Amino acid sequence: MEAYAVIETGGKQYRVQQGDVLDVELLMKDSGDNVEFTALAVSNGTELSIGAPLVDGAKVTASVVENFRGEKIYSFKKKRRKGYRRKIGHRQGLTKIKVEAISA
């Protein structure tokens, strides 16, 4: 079993291992920048450390691969028999990051 950590960013929690590439909510960082996350939980493969709420001294270092916009999502509202229809679209800003290291 490999080492992993649980991080929180953008109001969501992610279970990450070294080398993982994932899409998170937009971070105001440029391509190639490094980002540090504090860990909610860290496992070295045999034992698990859970923080309350954070594990002391545990950090996850990741590098920003790119900033991009996600797929378009449409929202449609309608009231029957009234002639009311509204269609709006939304594209979420996302950041693709690559996990470089997990330090406990």
Backbone as JSON Lines, residues from 0, in Angstrom:
{"i":0,"aa":"M","n":[0.85,-1.18,0.0],"ca":[0.0,0.0,0.0],"c":[0.89,1.24,0.0]}
{"i":1,"aa":"E","n":[0.56,2.18,-0.84],"ca":[1.36,3.4,-0.95],"c":[0.88,4.47,0.02]}
{"i":2,"aa":"A","n":[1.74,5.43,0.23],"ca":[1.4,6.56,1.09],"c":[0.39,7.45,0.38]}
{"i":3,"aa":"Y","n":[-0.55,7.98,1.17],"ca":[-1.54,8.9,0.62],"c":[-1.9,9.94,1.67]}
{"i":4,"aa":"A","n":[-2.57,10.98,1.2],"ca":[-3.03,12.03,2.1],"c":[-4.4,12.51,1.65]}
{"i":5,"aa":"V","n":[-5.12,13.12,2.57],"ca":[-6.41,13.73,2.26],"c":[-6.24,15.24,2.42]}
{"i":6,"aa":"I","n":[-6.53,15.99,1.35],"ca":[-6.41,17.45,1.39],"c":[-7.77,18.07,1.1]}
{"i":7,"aa":"E","n":[-7.89,19.35,1.45],"ca":[-9.12,20.08,1.16],"c":[-8.78,21.35,0.41]}
{"i":8,"aa":"T","n":[-9.48,21.57,-0.71],"ca":[-9.34,22.81,-1.47],"c":[-10.63,23.06,-2.23]}
{"i":9,"aa":"G","n":[-11.06,24.29,-2.26],"ca":[-12.28,24.64,-2.98],"c":[-13.53,24.04,-2.35]}
{"i":10,"aa":"G","n":[-13.49,23.75,-1.04],"ca":[-14.64,23.19,-0.37],"c":[-14.83,21.7,-0.62]}
{"i":11,"aa":"K","n":[-13.86,21.05,-1.24],"ca":[-13.95,19.63,-1.52],"c":[-12.71,18.93,-0.97]}
{"i":12,"aa":"Q","n":[-12.86,17.65,-0.63],"ca":[-11.75,16.87,-0.12],"c":[-11.29,15.89,-1.18]}
{"i":13,"aa":"Y","n":[-9.97,15.69,-1.27],"ca":[-9.38,14.81,-2.27],"c":[-8.4,13.86,-1.59]}
{"i":14,"aa":"R","n":[-8.43,12.59,-1.98],"ca":[-7.45,11.61,-1.52],"c":[-6.37,11.55,-2.6]}
{"i":15,"aa":"V","n":[-5.14,11.92,-2.26],"ca":[-4.08,12.04,-3.26],"c":[-2.89,11.18,-2.91]}
{"i":16,"aa":"Q","n":[-2.19,10.72,-3.96],"ca":[-0.93,10.01,-3.82],"c":[0.11,10.76,-4.65]}
{"i":17,"aa":"Q","n":[1.36,10.47,-4.43],"ca":[2.42,11.12,-5.2],"c":[2.27,10.75,-6.67]}
{"i":18,"aa":"G","n":[2.33,11.77,-7.54],"ca":[2.21,11.54,-8.98],"c":[0.8,11.72,-9.52]}
{"i":19,"aa":"D","n":[-0.2,11.87,-8.64],"ca":[-1.59,12.06,-9.09],"c":[-1.74,13.4,-9.79]}
{"i":20,"aa":"V","n":[-2.57,13.42,-10.84],"ca":[-2.93,14.65,-11.53],"c":[-4.43,14.81,-11.36]}
{"i":21,"aa":"L","n":[-4.86,15.96,-10.81],"ca":[-6.29,16.15,-10.6],"c":[-6.7,17.58,-10.89]}
{"i":22,"aa":"D","n":[-8.0,17.73,-11.14],"ca":[-8.59,19.04,-11.43],"c":[-9.28,19.54,-10.17]}
{"i":23,"aa":"V","n":[-8.86,20.73,-9.71],"ca":[-9.46,21.34,-8.52],"c":[-10.03,22.71,-8.91]}
{"i":24,"aa":"E","n":[-10.8,23.3,-8.01],"ca":[-11.33,24.63,-8.25],"c":[-10.18,25.6,-8.49]}
{"i":25,"aa":"L","n":[-10.46,26.65,-9.24],"ca":[-9.43,27.58,-9.69],"c":[-8.59,28.13,-8.54]}
{"i":26,"aa":"L","n":[-7.26,27.97,-8.67],"ca":[-6.29,28.56,-7.76],"c":[-5.63,29.71,-8.51]}
{"i":27,"aa":"M","n":[-5.41,30.82,-7.86],"ca":[-4.8,31.96,-8.52],"c":[-3.29,31.81,-8.6]}
{"i":28,"aa":"K","n":[-2.84,30.79,-9.34],"ca":[-1.42,30.51,-9.53],"c":[-1.17,30.31,-11.02]}
{"i":29,"aa":"D","n":[0.05,30.61,-11.44],"ca":[0.43,30.42,-12.84],"c":[0.96,29.01,-13.06]}
{"i":30,"aa":"S","n":[1.03,28.64,-14.32],"ca":[1.57,27.34,-14.71],"c":[3.02,27.21,-14.24]}
{"i":31,"aa":"G","n":[3.35,26.09,-13.6],"ca":[4.71,25.87,-13.11],"c":[4.91,26.26,-11.67]}
{"i":32,"aa":"D","n":[3.98,27.01,-11.07],"ca":[4.1,27.4,-9.67],"c":[3.87,26.19,-8.76]}
{"i":33,"aa":"N","n":[4.43,26.26,-7.55],"ca":[4.19,25.22,-6.55],"c":[3.13,25.67,-5.58]}
{"i":34,"aa":"V","n":[2.32,24.73,-5.12],"ca":[1.26,25.0,-4.16],"c":[1.42,24.02,-3.01]}
{"i":35,"aa":"E","n":[1.22,24.5,-1.76],"ca":[1.27,23.62,-0.6],"c":[-0.11,23.53,0.02]}
{"i":36,"aa":"F","n":[-0.51,22.31,0.36],"ca":[-1.78,22.06,1.03],"c":[-1.49,21.43,2.39]}
{"i":37,"aa":"T","n":[-2.29,21.78,3.4],"ca":[-2.18,21.1,4.68],"c":[-3.04,19.85,4.61]}
{"i":38,"aa":"A","n":[-2.66,18.82,5.32],"ca":[-3.34,17.52,5.21],"c":[-4.32,17.31,6.35]}
{"i":39,"aa":"L","n":[-5.48,16.76,6.01],"ca":[-6.47,16.39,7.01],"c":[-6.16,15.01,7.57]}
{"i":40,"aa":"A","n":[-5.56,14.16,6.73],"ca":[-5.16,12.81,7.14],"c":[-3.96,12.38,6.29]}
{"i":41,"aa":"V","n":[-3.07,11.59,6.89],"ca":[-1.88,11.11,6.18],"c":[-1.67,9.64,6.53]}
{"i":42,"aa":"S","n":[-1.37,8.84,5.5],"ca":[-1.04,7.43,5.71],"c":[0.3,7.15,5.07]}
{"i":43,"aa":"N","n":[1.16,6.4,5.78],"ca":[2.46,6.03,5.22],"c":[2.41,4.64,4.61]}
{"i":44,"aa":"G","n":[1.26,4.04,4.5],"ca":[1.1,2.71,3.94],"c":[0.72,1.68,4.99]}
{"i":45,"aa":"T","n":[1.13,1.92,6.23],"ca":[0.79,0.97,7.3],"c":[-0.09,1.6,8.37]}
{"i":46,"aa":"E","n":[0.2,2.86,8.74],"ca":[-0.62,3.49,9.77],"c":[-1.18,4.82,9.28]}
{"i":47,"aa":"L","n":[-2.34,5.17,9.81],"ca":[-3.07,6.36,9.38],"c":[-3.08,7.38,10.51]}
{"i":48,"aa":"S","n":[-2.73,8.64,10.19],"ca":[-2.8,9.74,11.16],"c":[-3.93,10.66,10.73]}
{"i":49,"aa":"I","n":[-4.87,10.87,11.62],"ca":[-6.02,11.74,11.33],"c":[-5.9,12.98,12.19]}
{"i":50,"aa":"G","n":[-6.02,14.14,11.58],"ca":[-5.9,15.4,12.3],"c":[-7.21,15.82,12.93]}
{"i":51,"aa":"A","n":[-7.12,16.83,13.79],"ca":[-8.31,17.36,14.43],"c":[-8.25,18.88,14.43]}
{"i":52,"aa":"P","n":[-8.44,19.59,13.33],"ca":[-8.81,19.11,12.0],"c":[-7.62,18.82,11.09]}
{"i":53,"aa":"L","n":[-6.41,19.3,11.42],"ca":[-5.25,19.11,10.54],"c":[-4.19,18.27,11.24]}
{"i":54,"aa":"V","n":[-3.41,17.54,10.46],"ca":[-2.28,16.77,10.99],"c":[-1.1,17.74,11.13]}
{"i":55,"aa":"D","n":[-0.52,17.81,12.32],"ca":[0.58,18.74,12.58],"c":[1.79,18.4,11.71]}
{"i":56,"aa":"G","n":[2.3,19.4,10.98],"ca":[3.5,19.25,10.18],"c":[3.34,18.5,8.87]}
{"i":57,"aa":"A","n":[2.14,18.04,8.56],"ca":[1.93,17.29,7.32],"c":[1.59,18.26,6.19]}
{"i":58,"aa":"K","n":[2.31,18.11,5.07],"ca":[2.08,18.99,3.92],"c":[2.09,18.18,2.64]}
{"i":59,"aa":"V","n":[1.32,18.64,1.69],"ca":[1.3,18.05,0.36],"c":[1.74,19.14,-0.61]}
{"i":60,"aa":"T","n":[2.79,18.88,-1.37],"ca":[3.32,19.84,-2.34],"c":[2.88,19.41,-3.73]}
{"i":61,"aa":"A","n":[2.33,20.36,-4.48],"ca":[1.88,20.08,-5.84],"c":[2.33,21.21,-6.76]}
{"i":62,"aa":"S","n":[2.42,20.9,-8.04],"ca":[2.78,21.92,-9.02],"c":[1.59,22.13,-9.94]}
{"i":63,"aa":"V","n":[1.4,23.38,-10.35],"ca":[0.29,23.72,-11.23],"c":[0.67,23.36,-12.67]}
{"i":64,"aa":"V","n":[-0.16,22.55,-13.32],"ca":[0.08,22.16,-14.7],"c":[-0.53,23.2,-15.64]}
{"i":65,"aa":"E","n":[-1.82,23.53,-15.41],"ca":[-2.48,24.53,-16.25],"c":[-3.76,25.01,-15.58]}
{"i":66,"aa":"N","n":[-4.22,26.18,-16.0],"ca":[-5.52,26.71,-15.64],"c":[-6.42,26.6,-16.87]}
{"i":67,"aa":"F","n":[-7.64,26.13,-16.67],"ca":[-8.55,25.98,-17.81],"c":[-9.99,26.09,-17.32]}
{"i":68,"aa":"R","n":[-10.91,26.05,-18.25],"ca":[-12.33,26.12,-17.92],"c":[-12.97,24.78,-18.22]}
{"i":69,"aa":"G","n":[-13.85,24.36,-17.34],"ca":[-14.5,23.07,-17.46],"c":[-15.57,23.05,-18.55]}
{"i":70,"aa":"E","n":[-16.23,21.92,-18.65],"ca":[-17.29,21.74,-19.63],"c":[-18.48,22.64,-19.3]}
{"i":71,"aa":"K","n":[-19.19,23.08,-20.33],"ca":[-20.33,23.97,-20.12],"c":[-21.51,23.19,-19.55]}
{"i":72,"aa":"I","n":[-22.12,23.76,-18.53],"ca":[-23.31,23.18,-17.9],"c":[-24.45,24.15,-18.12]}
{"i":73,"aa":"Y","n":[-25.58,23.65,-18.57],"ca":[-26.74,24.49,-18.83],"c":[-27.76,24.35,-17.72]}
{"i":74,"aa":"S","n":[-28.37,25.49,-17.35],"ca":[-29.46,25.5,-16.4],"c":[-30.68,26.05,-17.12]}
{"i":75,"aa":"F","n":[-31.8,25.35,-17.02],"ca":[-33.01,25.74,-17.74],"c":[-34.16,25.83,-16.77]}
{"i":76,"aa":"K","n":[-34.85,27.0,-16.79],"ca":[-36.02,27.21,-15.94],"c":[-37.24,27.39,-16.83]}
{"i":77,"aa":"K","n":[-38.38,26.9,-16.37],"ca":[-39.61,27.05,-17.15],"c":[-40.8,27.03,-16.21]}
{"i":78,"aa":"K","n":[-41.77,27.88,-16.51],"ca":[-43.05,27.84,-15.82],"c":[-44.11,27.51,-16.86]}
{"i":79,"aa":"R","n":[-44.77,26.42,-16.68],"ca":[-45.7,25.97,-17.71],"c":[-46.89,26.9,-17.85]}
{"i":80,"aa":"R","n":[-47.31,27.02,-19.08],"ca":[-48.48,27.82,-19.49],"c":[-48.29,29.33,-19.29]}
{"i":81,"aa":"K","n":[-47.13,29.79,-18.94],"ca":[-46.91,31.22,-18.69],"c":[-45.97,31.84,-19.73]}
{"i":82,"aa":"G","n":[-45.35,31.05,-20.57],"ca":[-44.43,31.59,-21.56],"c":[-43.09,31.99,-20.97]}
{"i":83,"aa":"Y","n":[-42.77,31.5,-19.77],"ca":[-41.52,31.85,-19.1],"c":[-40.5,30.73,-19.3]}
{"i":84,"aa":"R","n":[-39.4,31.07,-19.97],"ca":[-38.29,30.13,-20.17],"c":[-36.98,30.88,-20.07]}
{"i":85,"aa":"R","n":[-36.02,30.33,-19.32],"ca":[-34.71,30.93,-19.18],"c":[-33.66,29.82,-19.31]}
{"i":86,"aa":"K","n":[-32.64,30.08,-20.11],"ca":[-31.54,29.13,-20.28],"c":[-30.24,29.88,-20.06]}
{"i":87,"aa":"I","n":[-29.46,29.44,-19.07],"ca":[-28.16,30.05,-18.84],"c":[-27.1,28.96,-18.8]}
{"i":88,"aa":"G","n":[-25.88,29.32,-19.18],"ca":[-24.77,28.37,-19.17],"c":[-23.72,28.8,-18.16]}
{"i":89,"aa":"H","n":[-22.93,27.83,-17.71],"ca":[-21.87,28.1,-16.74],"c":[-20.67,27.22,-17.05]}
{"i":90,"aa":"R","n":[-19.47,27.82,-17.03],"ca":[-18.23,27.07,-17.18],"c":[-17.35,27.38,-15.98]}
{"i":91,"aa":"Q","n":[-17.06,26.36,-15.19],"ca":[-16.28,26.53,-13.98],"c":[-14.79,26.67,-14.31]}
{"i":92,"aa":"G","n":[-14.12,27.61,-13.65],"ca":[-12.68,27.73,-13.78],"c":[-12.0,26.64,-12.96]}
{"i":93,"aa":"L","n":[-11.07,25.91,-13.57],"ca":[-10.4,24.8,-12.91],"c":[-8.88,24.93,-13.03]}
{"i":94,"aa":"T","n":[-8.17,24.29,-12.13],"ca":[-6.72,24.22,-12.17],"c":[-6.32,22.76,-12.13]}
{"i":95,"aa":"K","n":[-5.46,22.36,-13.06],"ca":[-4.93,21.0,-13.08],"c":[-3.61,21.01,-12.31]}
{"i":96,"aa":"I","n":[-3.54,20.17,-11.25],"ca":[-2.34,20.1,-10.44],"c":[-1.77,18.68,-10.45]}
{"i":97,"aa":"K","n":[-0.44,18.6,-10.23],"ca":[0.24,17.31,-10.12],"c":[0.89,17.24,-8.76]}
{"i":98,"aa":"V","n":[0.57,16.2,-7.98],"ca":[1.1,16.04,-6.64],"c":[2.56,15.6,-6.73]}
{"i":99,"aa":"E","n":[3.45,16.4,-6.15],"ca":[4.89,16.12,-6.21],"c":[5.37,15.33,-4.99]}
{"i":100,"aa":"A","n":[4.94,15.73,-3.79],"ca":[5.45,15.08,-2.58],"c":[4.44,15.16,-1.44]}
{"i":101,"aa":"I","n":[4.49,14.16,-0.59],"ca":[3.7,14.15,0.64],"c":[4.68,14.02,1.8]}
{"i":102,"aa":"S","n":[4.69,15.01,2.67],"ca":[5.61,14.96,3.82],"c":[4.8,14.93,5.11]}
{"i":103,"aa":"A","n":[5.12,13.96,5.94],"ca":[4.44,13.82,7.23],"c":[5.36,14.31,8.32]}
